[in-house]
């Protein structure tokens, strides 16, 4: 992926979850794609403030909400480790794009997991 942000370009999203067989790789790939699209949108739209960033992160969170049923159908779920890892990735993305003052809970406020 050709990101303009070096921190993001070098990031392996959801890396810790890939190391755990409890989480199916093909579904983690979908989660990783959501995070990549979030970064692409941030780079394309360049949100001017936290409110604009939250619009983007909330849309990505809704996409993760849609994945939860697929994880459950595969015998997995967004349990504590997964929730913390996914939330941490949103926090990383916000910080990497200059929004270090973002509220970690607000980044993923519409989550169902």
Backbone torsions as a table, in degrees:
resi	resn	phi	psi	omega
1	UNK	NA	136.6	-177.5
2	UNK	-96.8	75.4	179.6
3	UNK	-83.9	145.2	174.6
4	UNK	-77.1	-19.9	-178.7
5	UNK	-92.3	118.0	-176.1
6	UNK	-64.9	-36.3	178.3
7	UNK	-60.5	-44.4	-178.7
8	UNK	-70.5	-40.4	-178.8
9	UNK	-59.4	-33.0	-178.8
10	UNK	-92.5	3.4	-175.1
11	UNK	-87.6	136.2	171.1
12	UNK	-104.0	98.3	-176.8
13	UNK	-64.8	139.5	176.7
14	UNK	61.6	25.2	-175.6
15	UNK	-53.8	-43.9	-178.3
16	UNK	-63.7	-32.8	-179.9
17	UNK	-73.4	-32.3	177.1
18	UNK	-64.5	-25.4	-179.0
19	UNK	-78.7	-8.0	-177.4
20	UNK	-112.0	118.5	-177.8
21	UNK	-63.5	-13.4	179.0
22	UNK	-64.7	-25.5	-177.1
23	UNK	-105.2	115.5	-177.9
24	UNK	-63.6	129.2	-178.0
25	UNK	-57.2	-40.3	-176.9
26	UNK	-64.7	-27.8	176.6
27	UNK	-83.4	-34.3	173.7
28	UNK	-62.8	-35.0	176.7
29	UNK	-59.2	-38.5	177.6
30	UNK	-66.7	-40.2	176.5
31	UNK	-63.6	-43.2	177.7
32	UNK	-60.5	-41.1	179.4
33	UNK	-62.6	-36.7	176.7
34	UNK	-61.7	-45.0	-179.5
35	UNK	-66.6	-38.4	177.3
36	UNK	-63.3	-45.1	178.5
37	UNK	-62.3	-37.7	177.1
38	UNK	-59.3	-47.0	179.5
39	UNK	-63.1	-41.2	178.1
40	UNK	-61.4	-41.6	179.2
41	UNK	-66.3	-40.8	178.6
42	UNK	-62.2	-43.7	179.9
43	UNK	-67.6	-35.3	-179.0
44	UNK	-77.0	-42.3	-173.3
45	UNK	-93.1	-19.8	178.8
46	UNK	45.2	69.8	-178.9
47	UNK	-56.3	135.2	-174.3
48	UNK	-83.1	-20.9	-176.8
49	UNK	-152.6	177.7	-178.4
50	UNK	-61.4	-38.4	180.0
51	UNK	-58.7	-42.4	179.7
52	UNK	-69.5	-36.8	176.4
53	UNK	-64.0	-44.1	-178.6
54	UNK	-61.0	-33.8	176.1
55	UNK	-58.7	-42.6	-179.0
56	UNK	-71.4	-44.1	-178.4
57	UNK	-69.7	-32.5	178.0
58	UNK	-66.4	-39.6	177.7
59	UNK	-62.5	-42.2	178.6
60	UNK	-66.8	-37.9	177.7
61	UNK	-62.0	-41.0	177.8
62	UNK	-61.1	-36.4	176.6
63	UNK	-64.1	-41.4	176.2
64	UNK	-63.0	-37.7	176.7
65	UNK	-55.6	-40.0	179.8
66	UNK	-67.6	-23.5	179.4
67	UNK	-80.6	-21.5	-173.7
68	UNK	-56.6	-42.2	179.6
69	UNK	-63.8	-35.4	177.9
70	UNK	-66.4	-39.3	176.9
71	UNK	-63.1	-44.8	-179.6
72	UNK	-63.1	-40.1	179.0
73	UNK	-64.7	-25.4	179.4
74	UNK	-92.2	8.2	178.7
75	UNK	81.4	20.9	179.5
76	UNK	-126.5	-179.1	175.4
77	UNK	-164.3	167.2	173.9
78	UNK	-84.8	77.5	177.8
79	UNK	-85.5	-170.8	-170.6
80	UNK	-53.3	-48.1	-178.1
81	UNK	-60.9	-46.6	-179.2
82	UNK	-64.7	-43.9	179.8
83	UNK	-59.7	-44.4	-179.6
84	UNK	-66.6	-40.2	179.6
85	UNK	-65.6	-46.2	-179.6
86	UNK	-64.4	-47.7	177.3
87	UNK	-58.9	-38.9	177.5
88	UNK	-63.7	-34.6	177.9
89	UNK	-67.8	-39.6	176.1
90	UNK	-62.7	-41.7	178.4
91	UNK	-63.0	-43.3	177.2
92	UNK	-58.0	-48.5	-178.2
93	UNK	-59.7	-46.5	179.9
94	UNK	-58.0	-48.0	-179.3
95	UNK	-64.5	-40.6	-178.8
96	UNK	-62.6	-28.7	-179.6
97	UNK	-100.3	19.3	172.0
98	UNK	88.3	13.7	-179.9
99	UNK	-111.1	51.4	-179.4
100	UNK	-63.0	-17.1	179.1
101	UNK	-91.9	7.8	178.8
102	UNK	-65.4	146.2	176.6
103	UNK	-83.1	119.4	-177.1
104	UNK	-56.0	-37.8	178.7
105	UNK	-73.6	-36.3	-179.9
106	UNK	-69.3	-31.1	178.8
107	UNK	-56.3	-35.7	-175.6
108	UNK	-120.7	30.6	-173.4
109	UNK	-53.9	-39.0	-177.2
110	UNK	-82.7	15.1	-176.0
111	UNK	-66.4	146.6	174.9
112	UNK	-104.4	-1.0	-173.8
113	UNK	-108.9	NA	NA
